[in-house]
Amino acid sequence: MTAADSVLLLLLFAAAAGLGWFFARRSRPRPDISARGQVSAEYFQGLNYLLNEEPDKALEVFIRMVDLDADTVDTHFALGALFRRRGETERAIKVHQNLVARPDLPRSARARALNELAEDYFKAGLFDRAEQIHAQVARGTALRELGLRGLVRIYELQRDWEQAIGAMDQLASLSGQAGGETVAQYCCELAQDAIDRGDLGAARHWLKRGQGADRHGVRGAIMRGQVAQREGDHRLAVRLFEQALEQDGGFLVDVLPELRRSYAELGKATDFGRWLESALARHPDWRPGVAFAAIVEGGFSDAATHQCIVDFVASNPILTEILETLRPTLESEGGREAAIRRITRAMQRIARASPRYRCNVCGFSGNALYWQCPSCRTWGTTRPVTKFRFEAMLDPRAVPRESAQKR
């Protein structure tokens, strides 16, 4: 036990004894001297255990001491929080179980104790017990919102998306805050599970449900396009992929190759180039993203994409210096185009050696697209990276090795 923890526990004991004495004086005109002596004896006994680094015995004494007066409940909560923060979940559970078992505990304090007990079980990895108690809190009135949030967190960890949808719907109704974007992500997870097992009908069902929750969700639009591709409806896939990019052009690197493939399946490869020219006229900020997508994926031969690559190289000081070193090649016939192709191949290797996605909240990066960040657990904050990291070629350890499966 650290010195800081010992001091904090000492303060908790002092506060408990002081509160017990204060409320006893207020509630009884003539306090019972024997009771006061008992409080003092309990206090010094617990302090002795604490100084001898026997926290379990000190905890038992402290629990008995706090039982002498119901107004010292806050000291109990502070002690439980301290134990949980230090990773001593068994002691935290004991503190909060003692509170829940007290018949004289006010209803609001009981709800709080139940919620704290659920947090103890969650911290200990006992998710089934945490779920049961969070559900009990969610059925009450005092801390129902906290109970529902606890259930949502557990259902997400267990990937029980249907239960998570139900809890989020209740939470949105209770708090008045829109939860449609998160519900749409849950629906997309269910749709992805259906796609993985080949049930496209169920996938369409969940994607439609998600669209109802969030009409502008880019993930749902991309997945509907992928389902249309699997079913051979490339005309619909083209429309859905184009819709997804209009909603969020940041996903060009993921969507453009799929869109180009559907155009090719329709026998309209040249139409892809015309659509891209029109889209770039509406969204000139897409040009670096188009260049990055083409460099990473390769195979984009239309004029609009080629010009985006040329402009990208010309706007990068490092790449323009490389072009200068290739001046003898540039002066030959077709030399500039050959140099651009060589630089493009080199940049492709750099891009593939670098993390392709990054969370805008916590900075977690990797090569797979996780719609819920594995680090900070937020939804929809992971974005494709569209910048080249030249240092990745020098230090391959900078790139985490992850599964290529996208979630």
HELIX and SHEET records of a PDB file:
HELIX    1   1 ALA A    3  SER A   27  1                                  25    
HELIX    2   2 ILE A   33  LEU A   51  1                                  19    
HELIX    3   3 PRO A   55  ASP A   67  1                                  13    
HELIX    4   4 ALA A   70  THR A   72  5                                   3    
HELIX    5   5 VAL A   73  ARG A   85  1                                  13    
HELIX    6   6 THR A   89  VAL A  100  1                                  12    
HELIX    7   7 ARG A  107  LYS A  123  1                                  17    
HELIX    8   8 PHE A  127  ALA A  138  1                                  12    
HELIX    9   9 ARG A  144  LEU A  157  1                                  14    
HELIX   10  10 TRP A  161  SER A  175  1                                  15    
HELIX   11  11 GLY A  180  ASP A  196  1                                  17    
HELIX   12  12 LEU A  200  ALA A  213  1                                  14    
HELIX   13  13 VAL A  218  ARG A  230  1                                  13    
HELIX   14  14 HIS A  234  GLN A  247  1                                  14    
HELIX   15  15 GLY A  249  PHE A  251  5                                   3    
HELIX   16  16 LEU A  252  GLU A  265  1                                  14    
HELIX   17  17 ALA A  269  ARG A  282  1                                  14    
HELIX   18  18 PRO A  284  TRP A  286  5                                   3    
HELIX   19  19 ARG A  287  GLU A  297  1                                  11    
HELIX   20  20 ALA A  303  SER A  315  1                                  13    
HELIX   21  21 PRO A  317  THR A  325  1                                   9    
HELIX   22  22 ARG A  327  GLU A  331  1                                   5    
HELIX   23  23 GLY A  335  ARG A  352  1                                  18    
HELIX   24  24 PHE A  390  MET A  393  5                                   4    
HELIX   25  25 PRO A  396  ALA A  398  5                                   3    
SHEET    1   A 3 SER A 365  GLY A 366  0                                        
SHEET    2   A 3 TYR A 357  CYS A 359 -1                                        
SHEET    3   A 3 THR A 382  PRO A 384 -1                                        
END                                                                             
